[in-house]
Amino acid sequence: MPESFPILISVGPEDAAKRLDQFLASQLDGVSRARVQEMIAEGKVLVNDAPAKASLKLRGGERISVLGEARRAPIKAIAEEIPLDIVYEDDALAVINKPAGMMVHAGAGATDDARNRGTLVNALLHHLRSLSGVGGELRPGIVHRLDKETSGLIVVAKNDDAHRKLSSQFAAREVKKKYVALVHGWVKKDSATIAQSISRDPVRRMRMTTRLEGGRAAVTHYRVVRRLDTKFGKFTLLDVKIDTGRTHQIRVHAAAIGHPVVGDTMYGAPKQARGKNAVIGLARNFLHAAELEFRHPRTGEMVALKSELPEELREFLRKVEE
């Protein structure tokens, strides 16, 4: 959404018969139809200088004025009694084994509804009570993140001093992180480094891409654990280490070399792997944060933790190798 208002839009004849909210959602970059409806309800949208309803059918030739964004109350995380697998905890921090399907925290555009429920932050507020405030009320304790459909180890800070010191280690690339990934096909080399910058996709804003210049530097190292030739096709099981922590980094880099992570339909993986007479699917990404090593922010001692593959990933491997 542009920062300057009003925004003036003319309705062309090709947009006749469209609903007002539908038309505006197509014209305003990054603004959902639900958000447009909020703006209309608050009188922030005028059609020919008069308020209108979201359901108004356009005729073509109208002048639409968008006067401002809809007011939204700031949201904050809320404590929820959700089971957590806490693999390490002391007075400064905790390390959680996050399951796939759990968001780390709600997005800034969420409201106090289902999109702000079931997050790791909400569970942490119930189980740990005390979390650092560096990340604000929406992200208390959160030092780094894992994608919703990625499982594994994530460290959270209980106080601001621990948060700052852990964040400094991540920024200095001192934290060691190892992931296990299953990708489609056989990668060419037994080990390699992918160093391709990552940017937000200008068209599909939920995606990242390596195809643009001027992105943020990103470095991923992988090593082949084993190559699988199965009735569902070929796969490669990889150990992956990352020097940087860009959004979707491993997923984007895997797709960039033509071997998307199994289950990752956002970046080109098929919904189901198909062989001649066999089909199998995975309802999550086959990507697991298996190892995490960092210096304790209070003692300076190394903390090294491991997490085994969750059962659904072990079961998937068993099935493809049958």
N, C-alpha and C positions, 0 to 999 in steps of 0.2 A: 504494500500500500504506500503510495507516495506520501511525503510528509506535508506537502503544501495543499491547502484546500482554498476555495472549492475546486473540485474536479468537474470539468464540463465535458459531456459526451453527447454526440448527436446520434440518433437512431436512424440507420439506413433502411431502405425499403426491403433489403434482404433479411432484416430482423423482425419484420412485421409478424404478428401472431405469437411472438415469444412472450413469456411472462417477464415482468420487470425484474424479479429476483434472479431468474435464469440468465437474462441478458447481462445484468451487472456482474454476476459471478464470472462470466466469460470475458468481461472487459477489465476487471480489476485484478492485477497480478497478485497471486498468493492469497486471495480472499475467497473463503468458502461461501457456498450459497447460504448456509446457516448464519454466517457472519453478516452477509448482505441483508438477510431478513431482520437481524437485530438493528442494523443501521436504519432500515426503512421504518421499523416499529418506533424508533426513537426520533423520527422526523428528520433524520440526517440526509434524506434523499428527496429531491423535488423533481417533479415531472412538469415541464412548462410552468415552473415557478410555484407549483402547488403540491402539497403532500399527496402521496399515493399509497395504494396497498401493494404488497408483494405480488399478489395474484393479478395485478393489472395486465391486460393483454395489450401489447404495443401495436401501433398501427404503422409506424414508420414516420420519420420527420420530427419526432419529439425531441425536446432539449432536456437532458437530465443533468441535474446539479447534485453532486455528492459533497455535502457540507463538512463532513468530519467522520471520524471513526466512532463506532459504538462504545459506550462506556462499559467497562468491565471491572468488576471488583477483583482486586488482586487475590490470587489463590495461594494457599499454603498447604503443605502436606498434612495429612491427618493420620493419627495412630490407628492401626487396624491389627486385630489379632490374627496374624497369618503365620503359619509355621515357617521357621527359618533353620537352615543347616549352618550353624555357627562352628567353624573349624578352628578358630583361634579368637581369644578375647582377653584383654587386660584393661587397665584403667585408661589407656590412651587410644586404643583402637580395637577393631574387630575385623576378622576376615570371614566373609560369607561365601558359601558355595551356592551361587544363584542358579535356580532352575531355568530352563528355556521357557519362554512364554510370559515371564515376569519383566515388566518395564522397571528400569532403575528408578526413574522418577517421572512424574507427569510432565507433559510439555507445557510451555509457557502459555499456549493458547487453550489449555484445558479449562473446564469449569468444574465445579464441585459435583460431578456426576460420575458415571461409570469410567470415564477416561482418567479420573483422578483416584481410582480405587485399585487395590491389589498391587500397588507398587512396592519395590524393595524399601524405599524410604518409609512408606507407611508402616511396613512390618518392623523396620528398625526402631521407629518411634515407640512402638508398643513393647518391643523386647529389651531395648537398651536404655530407653528413657532419655539419656544424655547424648547429644550429638553436637558436633561443631556447627557454628553458625556462619562460617565463611561463605558457604554456597547460597545463603539466603534461606527463606522459609520454604521454598519449593524444593531445595536440594540439600537439606542439612546432612552433614557428614560425608557427602559424596566427593571423593578425591578424583576418581576416574570412573569410566562407565563400561558396561558391556551392552551389546545390542540385545533387544528383547528376546530374539530367538537364539542367542548364544548363551550357553551355560558356563558355570565355572567360578573361579575365585575372583573376588572383588574386595578390596580393602576400604574400610570406612573409618573416619576419624571421630573420636568422642569429644575432642576439645580443639579450640582454634590453633593452639601451638602445634599440636600433632598434625593438624590439617595442613598448615603452612609448610612444615618440614617435609611431609610426605609429598605435597605438591611440588616442592623444590626438587625432590629426587626424580619425580616423573619428568619435570621440565628439563632436567640435566641428563635424562636418559640413563639414569643409574638403576632404575627398577628393571629386573629381569622378568620377562613374561614369556611363557611357552604355551602354545595352543596345539591342539590336535584337530586336524581337518581331514575330511574325506572329500576329494574332488572328482569330478567326472573326467574320464579319460586317463591316459598315461602321460605325465609330464615328461619333457624331453630329457632333462638332466636329473641325476640323483640328488644333487643339491645345487642351489642357486640363490642369488639375491635379486629381488625386484626393487628397483629404485625409480619409481614413477610418481610424479607429483599428483596430488588429488585435489579436485575442485568440486563444487556443487554443480550438478547438472542443471543448466539454465532452463531446460524444458520440463524435465521431470524432477521437481524440486526435492522430492524425498530421496532421490538417488545421488550418488557421488560418481565422478568420472575421472579417468586419467587422460582424456582426449583433449583437454584444454591446456593452453600455456598459462603460466603464472599461478599455478596452484601451490598448495603447501607441500613441502618436501615430505616424502614418505618412503620408508625403507623396511622391506619384509624379507626375511631369510627363511628358506624352507629346506627340509631334508626328507627324502623318501624313506618311509618306514617299510612299506611293502606295496607292490603293485598287484592289483586284483583283476583277474580275467574271469568273469562270472557269466552266468546265463542271463544276467540283466545288463551286461555290457562291461566295459573296463572302468576301473576306478584306481585312484592312488591315495593311499593313506600317508599323511604328511605330519611331521613335527614342524611347527612354525614359530619363529621368534620375530618380534617386531622391535625396531629401534625407536619408532615413533608411534603415536596412538591416534591416528586420524580417524574420523568417522568412517565406519565400514571398511577400514583399511584392508584387512585380510580378504574380505569378500570381493572388494573392488580389484585388488591386485590379482587374485585368482582368476576372476573373469577376464582381466586384461590380457592374461597369457593363454586364454582359451580353455580354461579348466575351472568352471564355476564350482563353488562349494555345493555339495549335494543338499537339496532342499531349498536352496536360495533362489527362488523363482524371480526375485527382484533383479538379480544380476545374471539371468539367463539359464539357470538350471531348469530342466523340465520338471513338471509336477510329478511325473512318474518316470522311473528308469525302465526302459523296455528292451527286452531281448527278443529272440525269435518267438518263443512261446511263454514268456514270463514278464510280469509287470510288478514293480515294487515302488512304493512312495515313502516319503518321510515328511511328517507334518511340521518339522522344524529344520533349522540349519544344522548340518553336521559340523559344528564348530564348538570347541570346548576349551575354556581357559584352564589348562591342566596344572600349571606351575606358576608360582609367584614368589619372588625373592626381593627383599628390600631391607634397608637399615631401620631398626626400630627408632622412632623419632625421639624417644626419651633416653634410651640406654645406648644407642649407637650400634647395638649388636645386630647381626644378620638374622632375619626371619625368613625361613624357606619353607614353603608349604606346597603340598600336592593334592590334586583331586582326581580320582579315577573317573573314567568315562561313565556317564549316567547309563542306567539300564536300557533306556530306549535306543541309545546309540550302540551299545554292545549287542542288543538284539538285532538291530539292523545289519551290523557286520556279520553276525551269525547267519542271517537269512541269505545275504548275498554270497556268502562263501559256501553254502550248502552244495 
